[in-house]
Amino acid sequence: RMPLLFWLTVCAYVAIHPIADLMIFRLVWGRQAGMLAAVTRRFVGNELLFGYAGETYLFAWAHHRKIRGALHAVKDVAILSAFVGHVIALLLLLPLLALRGVLGFGITAGQLGLSVGCIVALSVTMLMLRGRLLKLSRYEMRFISSVHLMRSVAMIALVFPLWMVAAPTLGFGTCIVLVAIRQFVSRLPLVPGKDLIFAAIIVAMHGAGD
């Protein structure tokens, strides 16, 4: 039986993303009726359906309300979110590589190196072409990037108590490695079956600890 703290943490984890999106789109579009429900559906669409399903829904929602610059705003927010995600994934790369045998779970050294190269190349390209890719003002870009960063850090931090309550035998150090693996594997552009790879690594680590 999970303690109350576990379920409160789950609620906080799920709520962080829509609240961050609400802060972002209120800055870009101002206050709009039903915005919290719209950004929540965006989050659910991306998590449960497929990538960018939520962006498609949010654009349709904003277009229906005749919000000016809806497409550019949704696109720019998604690009900034991807950039921040790439940076965090690269920062967590060292704990990932510290796990011995990680290249044996469907990821070859060549795939890993090429995927890292793609992430770096995409990040550098976004940075160099931000003037052409992004239509938002510099203040808006700084604010949105800061919100994305705080949201990502908060969600990563909340994963620790969730995993340690659900599986107390993991240990704090193992949770750090798992967070690094989860963040990095989710950004790999050239490796199929990312969820299966992550699950296989967890099973293998659990077996190694027996």
Backbone as CSV, one residue per row, in Angstrom:
resi,resn,N_x,N_y,N_z,CA_x,CA_y,CA_z,C_x,C_y,C_z
1,ARG,0.843,-1.198,0.000,0.000,0.000,0.000,0.876,1.244,0.000
2,MET,0.675,2.104,-0.999,1.498,3.303,-1.125,1.063,4.378,-0.127
3,PRO,2.016,5.060,0.513,1.657,6.126,1.457,1.071,7.338,0.747
4,LEU,0.427,8.191,1.534,-0.219,9.388,0.992,0.795,10.282,0.286
5,LEU,2.013,10.359,0.824,3.038,11.200,0.224,3.323,10.788,-1.221
6,PHE,3.270,9.499,-1.493,3.511,9.007,-2.854,2.479,9.575,-3.814
7,TRP,1.200,9.502,-3.468,0.140,9.979,-4.352,0.153,11.497,-4.473
8,LEU,0.526,12.189,-3.415,0.665,13.642,-3.503,1.796,14.013,-4.461
9,THR,2.868,13.248,-4.419,3.989,13.486,-5.330,3.591,13.194,-6.771
10,VAL,2.807,12.146,-6.976,2.307,11.833,-8.320,1.467,12.983,-8.855
11,CYS,0.582,13.511,-8.020,-0.262,14.644,-8.436,0.590,15.856,-8.786
12,ALA,1.612,16.116,-7.971,2.496,17.256,-8.244,3.259,17.047,-9.548
13,TYR,3.716,15.822,-9.777,4.465,15.508,-11.006,3.602,15.738,-12.238
14,VAL,2.355,15.277,-12.182,1.451,15.414,-13.326,1.053,16.872,-13.536
15,ALA,0.933,17.641,-12.441,0.441,19.020,-12.536,1.504,20.002,-13.006
16,ILE,2.771,19.673,-12.822,3.840,20.626,-13.131,3.815,21.053,-14.588
17,HIS,3.673,20.112,-15.501,3.749,20.425,-16.930,2.634,21.380,-17.368
18,PRO,1.353,21.094,-17.066,0.302,22.034,-17.456,0.443,23.409,-16.804
19,ILE,0.881,23.452,-15.551,1.050,24.745,-14.883,2.148,25.562,-15.562
20,ALA,3.253,24.889,-15.931,4.333,25.581,-16.641,3.834,26.098,-17.987
21,ASP,3.071,25.268,-18.713,2.513,25.699,-19.999,1.555,26.870,-19.823
22,LEU,0.791,26.848,-18.740,-0.141,27.949,-18.475,0.624,29.259,-18.286
23,MET,1.731,29.216,-17.551,2.564,30.413,-17.363,3.103,30.919,-18.700
24,ILE,3.534,29.974,-19.543,4.136,30.340,-20.829,3.108,30.980,-21.761
25,PHE,1.984,30.313,-21.938,1.018,30.796,-22.927,0.217,31.992,-22.425
26,ARG,0.153,32.186,-21.125,-0.433,33.432,-20.631,0.455,34.616,-20.970
27,LEU,1.758,34.400,-20.948,2.678,35.463,-21.347,2.519,35.777,-22.833
28,VAL,2.402,34.744,-23.651,2.365,34.922,-25.109,0.994,35.380,-25.593
29,TRP,-0.066,34.786,-25.054,-1.420,35.053,-25.555,-2.283,35.872,-24.605
30,GLY,-1.797,36.124,-23.405,-2.639,36.773,-22.418,-3.605,35.773,-21.796
31,ARG,-4.455,36.249,-20.928,-5.424,35.368,-20.267,-6.525,34.970,-21.250
32,GLN,-6.761,33.670,-21.349,-7.795,33.139,-22.225,-8.636,32.134,-21.436
33,ALA,-9.947,32.213,-21.615,-10.839,31.276,-20.933,-10.554,29.852,-21.390
34,GLY,-10.459,28.936,-20.442,-10.246,27.532,-20.771,-8.814,27.168,-21.100
35,MET,-7.863,28.066,-20.826,-6.474,27.791,-21.206,-5.869,26.646,-20.406
36,LEU,-6.181,26.568,-19.106,-5.615,25.489,-18.297,-6.069,24.130,-18.812
37,ALA,-7.338,24.011,-19.182,-7.840,22.752,-19.734,-7.153,22.440,-21.064
38,ALA,-6.914,23.474,-21.869,-6.284,23.271,-23.177,-4.850,22.774,-23.033
39,VAL,-4.070,23.400,-22.152,-2.673,22.974,-22.010,-2.586,21.618,-21.313
40,THR,-3.592,21.288,-20.486,-3.618,19.953,-19.874,-3.872,18.893,-20.938
41,ARG,-4.785,19.176,-21.856,-5.038,18.245,-22.962,-3.803,18.141,-23.850
42,ARG,-3.088,19.228,-24.009,-1.831,19.184,-24.772,-0.856,18.200,-24.144
43,PHE,-0.701,18.285,-22.838,0.207,17.394,-22.117,-0.232,15.937,-22.239
44,VAL,-1.527,15.681,-22.039,-2.052,14.315,-22.124,-1.881,13.768,-23.542
45,GLY,-2.146,14.613,-24.551,-1.996,14.172,-25.935,-0.579,13.763,-26.265
46,ASN,0.391,14.541,-25.796,1.790,14.210,-26.066,2.240,12.964,-25.314
47,GLU,1.709,12.769,-24.102,2.153,11.654,-23.275,1.486,10.334,-23.671
48,LEU,0.190,10.365,-23.982,-0.562,9.135,-24.178,-0.804,8.789,-25.643
49,LEU,-0.749,9.761,-26.529,-1.011,9.489,-27.941,0.304,9.374,-28.701
50,PHE,0.794,10.462,-29.238,2.068,10.438,-29.956,2.654,11.838,-29.914
51,GLY,3.952,11.938,-30.214,4.647,13.209,-30.138,3.989,14.289,-30.977
52,TYR,3.823,15.453,-30.371,3.272,16.649,-31.008,1.773,16.554,-31.297
53,ALA,1.107,15.506,-30.812,-0.355,15.485,-30.889,-0.918,16.627,-30.049
54,GLY,-0.267,16.880,-28.917,-0.715,17.972,-28.049,-0.550,19.334,-28.694
55,GLU,0.552,19.525,-29.425,0.766,20.794,-30.120,-0.305,21.020,-31.185
56,THR,-0.673,19.946,-31.890,-1.718,20.049,-32.916,-3.045,20.464,-32.288
57,TYR,-3.364,19.848,-31.152,-4.606,20.213,-30.466,-4.566,21.667,-29.987
58,LEU,-3.441,22.072,-29.389,-3.354,23.429,-28.849,-3.450,24.477,-29.952
59,PHE,-2.823,24.206,-31.094,-2.934,25.132,-32.216,-4.385,25.235,-32.690
60,ALA,-5.070,24.084,-32.798,-6.473,24.097,-33.222,-7.329,24.877,-32.225
61,TRP,-7.046,24.701,-30.931,-7.782,25.427,-29.883,-7.574,26.931,-30.027
62,ALA,-6.321,27.351,-30.206,-6.020,28.777,-30.318,-6.557,29.353,-31.630
63,HIS,-6.455,28.579,-32.709,-6.954,29.045,-34.008,-8.473,29.237,-33.968
64,HIS,-9.173,28.335,-33.278,-10.622,28.449,-33.143,-11.004,29.735,-32.410
65,ARG,-10.151,30.159,-31.491,-10.408,31.403,-30.750,-9.800,32.626,-31.428
66,LYS,-9.266,32.423,-32.621,-8.718,33.504,-33.441,-7.623,34.274,-32.708
67,ILE,-6.755,33.519,-32.020,-5.611,34.128,-31.338,-4.521,34.382,-32.373
68,ARG,-4.030,35.580,-32.431,-3.033,35.936,-33.442,-1.699,35.247,-33.158
69,GLY,-1.059,34.801,-34.236,0.254,34.168,-34.109,0.217,32.839,-33.399
70,ALA,-0.906,32.113,-33.466,-1.042,30.849,-32.739,-0.016,29.820,-33.192
71,LEU,0.133,29.674,-34.521,1.061,28.661,-35.034,2.495,28.961,-34.634
72,HIS,2.930,30.214,-34.776,4.300,30.585,-34.419,4.555,30.380,-32.926
73,ALA,3.569,30.713,-32.104,3.756,30.569,-30.662,3.910,29.106,-30.268
74,VAL,3.035,28.246,-30.776,3.109,26.819,-30.462,4.430,26.240,-30.959
75,LYS,4.825,26.624,-32.181,6.087,26.137,-32.752,7.284,26.595,-31.920
76,ASP,7.323,27.870,-31.568,8.464,28.407,-30.831,8.586,27.785,-29.448
77,VAL,7.456,27.605,-28.775,7.481,26.981,-27.440,7.985,25.542,-27.540
78,ALA,7.563,24.817,-28.577,8.019,23.436,-28.765,9.515,23.383,-29.055
79,ILE,10.012,24.319,-29.864,11.440,24.350,-30.189,12.265,24.645,-28.946
80,LEU,11.834,25.614,-28.153,12.564,25.954,-26.928,12.529,24.804,-25.928
81,SER,11.396,24.108,-25.861,11.299,22.947,-24.978,12.273,21.855,-25.414
82,ALA,12.349,21.623,-26.732,13.286,20.616,-27.248,14.730,21.002,-26.955
83,PHE,15.047,22.290,-27.110,16.414,22.750,-26.860,16.805,22.534,-25.400
84,VAL,15.928,22.918,-24.491,16.210,22.733,-23.061,16.344,21.244,-22.741
85,GLY,15.475,20.421,-23.348,15.566,18.978,-23.126,16.877,18.398,-23.615
86,HIS,17.367,18.893,-24.765,18.659,18.434,-25.282,19.793,18.796,-24.322
87,VAL,19.760,20.012,-23.808,20.816,20.471,-22.895,20.835,19.611,-21.629
88,ILE,19.669,19.349,-21.064,19.595,18.540,-19.847,20.072,17.115,-20.123
89,ALA,19.689,16.573,-21.281,20.129,15.221,-21.631,21.644,15.139,-21.729
90,LEU,22.261,16.153,-22.314,23.715,16.156,-22.438,24.388,16.311,-21.080
91,LEU,23.797,17.110,-20.202,24.357,17.282,-18.856,24.292,15.989,-18.053
92,LEU,23.276,15.173,-18.346,23.120,13.902,-17.636,23.839,12.749,-18.330
93,LEU,24.592,13.057,-19.376,25.263,12.010,-20.140,26.324,11.279,-19.324
94,LEU,27.081,11.991,-18.500,28.156,11.360,-17.737,27.653,10.280,-16.787
95,PRO,26.574,10.542,-15.993,26.054,9.435,-15.166,25.587,8.258,-16.005
96,LEU,25.052,8.528,-17.199,24.614,7.439,-18.061,25.790,6.580,-18.507
97,LEU,26.856,7.226,-18.964,28.030,6.482,-19.435,28.752,5.782,-18.287
98,ALA,28.527,6.248,-17.050,29.168,5.613,-15.900,28.592,4.232,-15.617
99,LEU,27.396,3.960,-16.162,26.791,2.644,-15.954,27.435,1.627,-16.885
100,ARG,28.118,0.675,-16.337,28.788,-0.329,-17.151,27.754,-1.225,-17.838
101,GLY,28.008,-1.484,-19.090,27.134,-2.379,-19.828,25.940,-1.730,-20.462
102,VAL,25.803,-0.393,-20.369,24.627,0.253,-20.941,24.566,0.079,-22.448
103,LEU,25.722,-0.095,-23.093,25.737,-0.266,-24.534,25.292,-1.661,-24.963
104,GLY,25.003,-2.501,-24.004,24.584,-3.844,-24.345,23.086,-4.050,-24.423
105,PHE,22.304,-2.986,-24.243,20.852,-3.109,-24.215,20.233,-2.512,-25.474
106,GLY,20.712,-2.946,-26.634,20.128,-2.499,-27.887,20.726,-1.225,-28.426
107,ILE,21.664,-0.626,-27.710,22.309,0.606,-28.165,23.781,0.300,-28.400
108,THR,24.221,0.400,-29.634,25.628,0.183,-29.934,26.402,1.471,-29.701
109,ALA,27.726,1.344,-29.602,28.557,2.534,-29.410,28.393,3.505,-30.579
110,GLY,28.260,2.953,-31.791,28.066,3.811,-32.958,26.756,4.563,-32.903
111,GLN,25.666,3.879,-32.514,24.373,4.532,-32.388,24.410,5.619,-31.324
112,LEU,25.050,5.296,-30.189,25.123,6.269,-29.106,25.889,7.504,-29.534
113,GLY,27.055,7.289,-30.173,27.853,8.429,-30.612,27.144,9.263,-31.667
114,LEU,26.490,8.576,-32.608,25.768,9.290,-33.656,24.571,10.038,-33.096
115,SER,23.887,9.417,-32.122,22.736,10.071,-31.502,23.156,11.300,-30.714
116,VAL,24.264,11.180,-29.973,24.784,12.343,-29.250,25.156,13.445,-30.233
117,GLY,25.788,13.052,-31.344,26.138,14.033,-32.364,24.913,14.736,-32.923
118,CYS,23.824,13.965,-33.131,22.583,14.566,-33.637,21.996,15.545,-32.632
119,ILE,22.016,15.168,-31.353,21.479,16.053,-30.318,22.283,17.342,-30.256
120,VAL,23.620,17.212,-30.298,24.474,18.406,-30.265,24.246,19.255,-31.508
121,ALA,24.179,18.604,-32.677,23.983,19.338,-33.921,22.647,20.076,-33.924
122,LEU,21.593,19.408,-33.463,20.279,20.053,-33.402,20.290,21.238,-32.446
123,SER,20.943,21.066,-31.301,20.992,22.145,-30.316,21.758,23.348,-30.856
124,VAL,22.907,23.082,-31.490,23.706,24.172,-32.050,22.949,24.868,-33.185
125,THR,22.270,24.075,-34.010,21.494,24.656,-35.112,20.377,25.543,-34.592
126,MET,19.658,25.068,-33.567,18.600,25.879,-32.965,19.152,27.190,-32.428
127,LEU,20.337,27.104,-31.812,20.935,28.295,-31.217,21.377,29.282,-32.289
128,MET,21.985,28.777,-33.339,22.500,29.654,-34.394,21.387,30.260,-35.244
129,LEU,20.304,29.518,-35.440,19.223,29.991,-36.309,18.020,30.509,-35.530
130,ARG,18.219,30.819,-34.250,17.081,31.238,-33.442,16.410,32.491,-33.999
131,GLY,17.200,33.361,-34.642,16.624,34.570,-35.212,15.671,34.288,-36.352
132,ARG,15.911,33.197,-37.090,15.052,32.825,-38.215,13.954,31.857,-37.807
133,LEU,14.275,30.969,-36.866,13.312,29.956,-36.468,12.232,30.506,-35.544
134,LEU,12.631,31.421,-34.672,11.743,31.878,-33.604,11.217,33.279,-33.877
135,LYS,9.945,33.473,-33.610,9.306,34.764,-33.816,9.081,35.522,-32.507
136,LEU,9.295,34.843,-31.397,9.073,35.481,-30.108,10.168,36.500,-29.807
137,SER,9.871,37.417,-28.891,10.864,38.410,-28.490,11.924,37.759,-27.607
138,ARG,13.043,38.465,-27.423,14.111,37.905,-26.582,13.641,37.700,-25.147
139,TYR,12.859,38.637,-24.651,12.339,38.491,-23.283,11.465,37.247,-23.185
140,GLU,10.581,37.050,-24.161,9.708,35.884,-24.150,10.512,34.596,-24.245
141,MET,11.539,34.589,-25.094,12.367,33.382,-25.218,13.098,33.079,-23.924
142,ARG,13.636,34.108,-23.261,14.334,33.893,-21.987,13.366,33.374,-20.927
143,PHE,12.191,33.984,-20.861,11.201,33.564,-19.860,10.762,32.122,-20.118
144,ILE,10.430,31.811,-21.362,9.953,30.463,-21.696,11.038,29.425,-21.447
145,SER,12.270,29.723,-21.831,13.371,28.779,-21.586,13.574,28.556,-20.094
146,SER,13.445,29.616,-19.295,13.594,29.489,-17.843,12.493,28.609,-17.255
147,VAL,11.267,28.793,-17.734,10.158,27.968,-17.245,10.367,26.507,-17.641
148,HIS,10.788,26.273,-18.880,11.074,24.897,-19.321,12.157,24.266,-18.447
149,LEU,13.194,25.029,-18.148,14.294,24.506,-17.325,13.815,24.168,-15.923
150,MET,13.079,25.091,-15.297,12.578,24.836,-13.942,11.610,23.659,-13.925
151,ARG,10.767,23.557,-14.955,9.826,22.448,-15.043,10.567,21.112,-15.155
152,SER,11.583,21.068,-16.008,12.340,19.829,-16.208,13.065,19.418,-14.935
153,VAL,13.694,20.376,-14.278,14.415,20.075,-13.029,13.443,19.588,-11.959
154,ALA,12.279,20.245,-11.859,11.295,19.848,-10.849,10.761,18.445,-11.115
155,MET,10.478,18.135,-12.388,9.951,16.813,-12.714,10.987,15.731,-12.469
156,ILE,12.254,16.030,-12.786,13.319,15.065,-12.504,13.473,14.860,-11.012
157,ALA,13.393,15.966,-10.237,13.538,15.867,-8.780,12.409,15.045,-8.168
158,LEU,11.194,15.174,-8.704,10.057,14.442,-8.144,10.100,12.958,-8.471
159,VAL,10.862,12.593,-9.493,10.974,11.178,-9.844,11.661,10.394,-8.725
160,PHE,12.596,11.030,-8.029,13.362,10.346,-6.980,12.461,9.784,-5.873
161,PRO,11.634,10.616,-5.214,10.787,10.032,-4.164,9.794,9.014,-4.696
162,LEU,9.319,9.196,-5.929,8.379,8.226,-6.501,9.030,6.858,-6.636
163,TRP,10.220,6.831,-7.220,10.901,5.553,-7.419,11.352,4.938,-6.102
164,MET,11.805,5.767,-5.179,12.332,5.228,-3.926,11.219,4.701,-3.027
165,VAL,10.012,5.266,-3.153,8.876,4.725,-2.408,8.370,3.451,-3.074
166,ALA,8.279,3.469,-4.408,7.778,2.306,-5.142,8.746,1.131,-5.061
167,ALA,10.057,1.423,-5.037,11.074,0.362,-4.986,12.191,0.805,-4.048
168,PRO,11.995,0.666,-2.744,12.975,1.160,-1.762,14.361,0.548,-1.898
169,THR,14.459,-0.624,-2.533,15.760,-1.292,-2.639,16.651,-0.657,-3.701
170,LEU,16.109,0.249,-4.516,16.919,0.848,-5.578,18.099,1.636,-5.024
171,GLY,17.846,2.456,-4.023,18.910,3.297,-3.494,19.005,4.614,-4.257
172,PHE,19.510,5.643,-3.589,19.563,6.976,-4.191,20.497,7.021,-5.397
173,GLY,21.669,6.356,-5.272,22.625,6.360,-6.375,22.068,5.701,-7.623
174,THR,21.346,4.594,-7.442,20.740,3.914,-8.584,19.685,4.786,-9.234
175,CYS,18.910,5.511,-8.413,17.881,6.404,-8.954,18.506,7.506,-9.807
176,ILE,19.659,8.013,-9.383,20.343,9.043,-10.169,20.695,8.505,-11.551
177,VAL,21.239,7.286,-11.575,21.607,6.675,-12.850,20.369,6.436,-13.714
178,LEU,19.277,5.984,-13.093,18.049,5.729,-13.846,17.470,7.009,-14.441
179,VAL,17.553,8.103,-13.673,17.080,9.391,-14.199,17.904,9.789,-15.412
180,ALA,19.216,9.599,-15.316,20.088,9.938,-16.441,19.756,9.081,-17.655
181,ILE,19.553,7.785,-17.430,19.220,6.884,-18.539,17.882,7.282,-19.158
182,ARG,16.895,7.526,-18.316,15.548,7.862,-18.817,15.568,9.147,-19.636
183,GLN,16.269,10.153,-19.150,16.318,11.425,-19.855,17.054,11.295,-21.186
184,PHE,18.163,10.577,-21.168,18.967,10.484,-22.386,18.325,9.567,-23.419
185,VAL,17.839,8.405,-22.986,17.228,7.472,-23.928,16.014,8.109,-24.596
186,SER,15.272,8.943,-23.860,14.094,9.598,-24.437,14.460,10.584,-25.532
187,ARG,15.731,11.035,-25.584,16.142,11.997,-26.603,16.850,11.333,-27.781
188,LEU,17.097,10.020,-27.716,17.826,9.358,-28.793,16.996,9.351,-30.074
189,PRO,17.489,9.988,-31.145,16.703,10.045,-32.373,16.863,8.836,-33.289
190,LEU,17.832,7.972,-33.023,18.127,6.890,-33.963,17.897,5.508,-33.378
191,VAL,17.301,5.431,-32.195,17.109,4.147,-31.533,15.617,3.881,-31.354
192,PRO,15.088,2.810,-31.977,13.673,2.481,-31.795,13.422,1.781,-30.465
193,GLY,12.151,1.740,-30.044,11.789,1.015,-28.834,12.438,1.581,-27.589
194,LYS,12.382,2.905,-27.404,13.077,3.534,-26.275,12.528,3.077,-24.932
195,ASP,11.203,2.932,-24.827,10.612,2.481,-23.565,11.049,1.064,-23.228
196,LEU,11.139,0.220,-24.253,11.589,-1.152,-24.022,13.052,-1.194,-23.593
197,ILE,13.866,-0.307,-24.180,15.277,-0.246,-23.801,15.410,0.163,-22.340
198,PHE,14.648,1.178,-21.941,14.700,1.642,-20.548,14.234,0.543,-19.599
199,ALA,13.142,-0.142,-19.960,12.640,-1.228,-19.122,13.654,-2.366,-19.026
200,ALA,14.328,-2.678,-20.156,15.319,-3.747,-20.148,16.501,-3.406,-19.245
201,ILE,16.896,-2.131,-19.249,18.015,-1.712,-18.395,17.634,-1.849,-16.928
202,ILE,16.396,-1.461,-16.579,15.957,-1.574,-15.185,15.941,-3.040,-14.746
203,VAL,15.380,-3.917,-15.608,15.325,-5.346,-15.275,16.722,-5.917,-15.106
204,ALA,17.635,-5.533,-16.004,19.005,-6.051,-15.933,19.722,-5.562,-14.663
205,MET,19.503,-4.281,-14.321,20.125,-3.749,-13.116,19.567,-4.434,-11.879
206,HIS,18.255,-4.718,-11.875,17.645,-5.407,-10.733,18.194,-6.817,-10.611
207,GLY,18.362,-7.477,-11.770,18.912,-8.822,-11.756,20.356,-8.863,-11.296
208,ALA,21.097,-7.814,-11.680,22.516,-7.755,-11.283,22.668,-7.547,-9.789
209,GLY,21.647,-6.899,-9.191,21.729,-6.631,-7.769,21.296,-7.781,-6.897
210,ASP,20.650,-8.823,-7.515,20.189,-9.972,-6.731,21.358,-10.848,-6.273
